[in-house]
Amino acid sequence: WDVPVLDPRWPERMARRARTASVVALLAFADRETVATARRAGAAACLEWPCELDDLAHVLDRIAAGPRADAGHALPPAPAAGRRVEVVGPVQST
């Protein structure tokens, strides 16, 4: 199923489609916000396009296996802003 790129209502269209079938979102710009929007709209999985065929095959196999199969994972948290580790010198063991 193809979601029009410039359609501002794509989440609604995806949600309608996801009520009747599993939807795999192939996203050209898979930033955190877009992936989270696709997941909220009912996407069973999200892949960044172009994707590896092995990744697509794995997702399709997982979906075909049914709801008892691995349900994927939630969107990981965003990186902690401003948290840096400063290395001052070599670590010495005692």
Backbone as CSV, one residue per row, in Angstrom:
resi,resn,N_x,N_y,N_z,CA_x,CA_y,CA_z,C_x,C_y,C_z
1,TRP,0.851,-1.163,0.000,0.000,0.000,0.000,0.893,1.221,0.000
2,ASP,0.615,2.161,-0.851,1.459,3.329,-1.031,0.811,4.540,-0.381
3,VAL,1.542,5.203,0.511,1.055,6.423,1.146,1.626,7.597,0.371
4,PRO,0.786,8.473,-0.165,1.305,9.631,-0.895,2.223,10.476,-0.017
5,VAL,3.360,10.840,-0.559,4.372,11.556,0.206,3.899,12.939,0.647
6,LEU,3.236,13.661,-0.229,2.857,15.030,0.089,1.452,15.149,0.663
7,ASP,0.815,14.062,0.966,-0.539,14.092,1.515,-0.463,14.362,3.016
8,PRO,-0.927,15.513,3.475,-0.840,15.815,4.900,-1.729,14.911,5.763
9,ARG,-2.657,14.204,5.149,-3.553,13.320,5.901,-3.104,11.866,5.870
10,TRP,-1.832,11.608,5.568,-1.373,10.231,5.459,-1.574,9.433,6.748
11,PRO,-1.430,10.025,7.946,-1.674,9.206,9.141,-3.114,8.696,9.214
12,GLU,-4.069,9.524,8.811,-5.472,9.097,8.823,-5.713,7.987,7.804
13,ARG,-5.141,8.144,6.618,-5.299,7.120,5.584,-4.650,5.812,6.022
14,MET,-3.476,5.906,6.664,-2.807,4.703,7.146,-3.633,4.040,8.247
15,ALA,-4.193,4.834,9.144,-5.002,4.284,10.236,-6.214,3.537,9.695
16,ARG,-6.862,4.089,8.661,-8.007,3.402,8.041,-7.566,2.065,7.461
17,ARG,-6.468,2.054,6.768,-5.972,0.823,6.134,-5.526,-0.191,7.189
18,ALA,-4.917,0.295,8.273,-4.419,-0.601,9.319,-5.538,-1.296,10.071
19,ARG,-6.766,-0.777,9.987,-7.891,-1.456,10.638,-8.265,-2.751,9.923
20,THR,-7.899,-2.871,8.636,-8.281,-4.057,7.869,-7.111,-4.951,7.479
21,ALA,-5.892,-4.449,7.593,-4.721,-5.247,7.198,-3.476,-4.689,7.870
22,SER,-2.434,-5.497,7.912,-1.160,-5.034,8.450,-0.510,-4.082,7.450
23,VAL,0.055,-3.010,7.965,0.694,-2.000,7.123,2.164,-1.899,7.516
24,VAL,3.027,-1.968,6.524,4.449,-1.714,6.722,4.728,-0.344,6.123
25,ALA,5.191,0.571,6.938,5.482,1.929,6.470,6.915,1.970,5.951
26,LEU,7.063,2.324,4.687,8.376,2.527,4.088,8.579,4.037,4.016
27,LEU,9.443,4.544,4.869,9.580,5.982,5.061,10.889,6.493,4.466
28,ALA,10.786,7.491,3.599,11.987,8.077,3.004,12.759,8.873,4.050
29,PHE,12.068,9.507,4.976,12.707,10.281,6.035,12.205,9.737,7.362
30,ALA,12.843,8.705,7.843,12.364,8.008,9.035,12.924,8.650,10.300
31,ASP,12.578,9.913,10.535,12.983,10.548,11.780,12.062,10.066,12.901
32,ARG,12.413,10.366,14.120,11.659,9.880,15.286,10.188,10.276,15.224
33,GLU,9.919,11.511,14.867,8.538,11.989,14.846,7.706,11.250,13.799
34,THR,8.270,11.048,12.618,7.531,10.366,11.550,7.283,8.907,11.903
35,VAL,8.281,8.235,12.470,8.110,6.836,12.880,7.067,6.742,13.984
36,ALA,7.114,7.643,14.960,6.129,7.627,16.042,4.721,7.866,15.497
37,THR,4.586,8.775,14.530,3.282,9.044,13.914,2.784,7.803,13.187
38,ALA,3.646,7.138,12.442,3.256,5.928,11.710,2.841,4.818,12.674
39,ARG,3.567,4.659,13.771,3.220,3.622,14.750,1.869,3.933,15.406
40,ARG,1.638,5.200,15.747,0.340,5.580,16.336,-0.791,5.346,15.341
41,ALA,-0.499,5.491,14.051,-1.521,5.292,13.013,-1.755,3.818,12.718
42,GLY,-0.989,2.937,13.351,-1.240,1.507,13.200,-0.235,0.735,12.373
43,ALA,0.876,1.351,12.000,1.886,0.626,11.223,2.409,-0.550,12.035
44,ALA,2.435,-1.716,11.422,2.963,-2.905,12.084,4.480,-2.838,12.175
45,ALA,5.094,-2.121,11.252,6.545,-1.948,11.232,6.866,-0.726,10.391
46,CYS,8.037,-0.161,10.636,8.511,0.990,9.862,9.931,0.695,9.397
47,LEU,10.161,0.895,8.122,11.496,0.743,7.556,11.844,2.002,6.793
48,GLU,13.121,2.348,6.806,13.558,3.504,6.032,13.822,3.058,4.605
49,TRP,13.260,3.829,3.658,13.395,3.524,2.238,14.558,4.295,1.664
50,PRO,15.439,3.703,0.889,15.399,2.311,0.459,15.842,1.406,1.605
51,CYS,15.244,0.234,1.664,15.557,-0.702,2.743,16.237,-1.939,2.172
52,GLU,16.881,-2.663,3.057,17.491,-3.937,2.677,16.384,-4.961,2.473
53,LEU,16.489,-5.750,1.431,15.466,-6.770,1.175,15.373,-7.775,2.310
54,ASP,16.484,-8.078,2.961,16.448,-8.999,4.098,15.621,-8.422,5.250
55,ASP,15.737,-7.111,5.472,14.944,-6.473,6.531,13.454,-6.523,6.196
56,LEU,13.118,-6.236,4.941,11.723,-6.290,4.520,11.181,-7.710,4.634
57,ALA,11.963,-8.696,4.216,11.530,-10.096,4.310,11.304,-10.489,5.771
58,HIS,12.189,-10.054,6.670,12.037,-10.373,8.092,10.736,-9.781,8.637
59,VAL,10.466,-8.519,8.289,9.242,-7.859,8.760,8.009,-8.579,8.222
60,LEU,8.015,-8.910,6.940,6.856,-9.596,6.351,6.665,-10.979,6.957
61,ASP,7.756,-11.700,7.212,7.655,-13.010,7.868,7.087,-12.872,9.274
62,ARG,7.543,-11.849,10.006,7.055,-11.617,11.368,5.561,-11.326,11.364
63,ILE,5.118,-10.493,10.418,3.694,-10.148,10.332,2.879,-11.375,9.930
64,ALA,3.387,-12.153,8.976,2.668,-13.344,8.515,2.545,-14.392,9.615
65,ALA,3.487,-14.401,10.558,3.455,-15.376,11.648,2.324,-15.095,12.629
66,GLY,1.768,-13.893,12.579,0.622,-13.587,13.423,0.981,-12.841,14.679
67,PRO,-0.027,-12.529,15.456,0.156,-11.680,16.638,0.984,-12.318,17.740
68,ARG,1.137,-13.631,17.739,1.915,-14.280,18.794,3.403,-14.194,18.522
69,ALA,3.777,-13.787,17.305,5.188,-13.641,16.968,5.742,-12.384,17.624
70,ASP,7.013,-12.182,17.463,7.674,-10.991,17.987,6.912,-9.751,17.528
71,ALA,6.476,-8.944,18.444,5.672,-7.768,18.113,6.509,-6.547,17.779
72,GLY,7.785,-6.728,17.564,8.629,-5.581,17.249,9.030,-4.877,18.522
73,HIS,9.365,-3.635,18.407,9.779,-2.892,19.581,9.199,-1.493,19.530
74,ALA,9.146,-0.900,20.684,8.670,0.481,20.771,9.754,1.408,20.256
75,LEU,9.367,2.619,19.967,10.322,3.623,19.536,11.270,3.895,20.691
76,PRO,12.591,3.765,20.465,13.521,4.009,21.571,13.512,5.479,21.972
77,PRO,13.915,5.772,23.207,13.916,7.172,23.634,14.928,7.987,22.845
78,ALA,14.664,9.275,22.756,15.593,10.168,22.061,16.897,10.251,22.834
79,PRO,18.006,10.534,22.151,19.285,10.666,22.859,19.205,11.799,23.883
80,ALA,19.906,11.630,24.974,19.924,12.662,26.011,20.739,13.842,25.501
81,ALA,20.098,14.984,25.417,20.777,16.182,24.912,21.743,16.710,25.966
82,GLY,22.890,17.104,25.507,23.851,17.729,26.395,24.620,16.782,27.290
83,ARG,24.353,15.499,27.217,25.058,14.558,28.068,26.303,14.093,27.322
84,ARG,27.455,14.474,27.833,28.712,14.110,27.192,29.642,13.489,28.210
85,VAL,30.459,12.609,27.733,31.493,12.023,28.571,32.797,12.652,28.133
86,GLU,33.485,13.250,29.085,34.752,13.911,28.762,35.889,12.993,29.178
87,VAL,36.747,12.704,28.235,37.912,11.870,28.517,39.085,12.812,28.750
88,VAL,39.659,12.735,29.963,40.730,13.644,30.333,42.090,13.039,30.022
89,GLY,42.227,11.785,30.245,43.514,11.143,30.007,43.316,9.640,29.967
90,PRO,44.381,8.892,29.809,44.231,7.429,29.752,43.796,6.880,31.117
91,VAL,43.021,5.825,31.053,42.544,5.163,32.264,43.654,4.257,32.755
92,GLN,43.978,4.391,34.043,45.043,3.564,34.616,44.425,2.508,35.500
93,SER,44.895,1.307,35.371,44.404,0.240,36.243,45.287,0.129,37.437
94,THR,44.721,-0.320,38.558,45.514,-0.432,39.776,45.787,-1.857,40.100
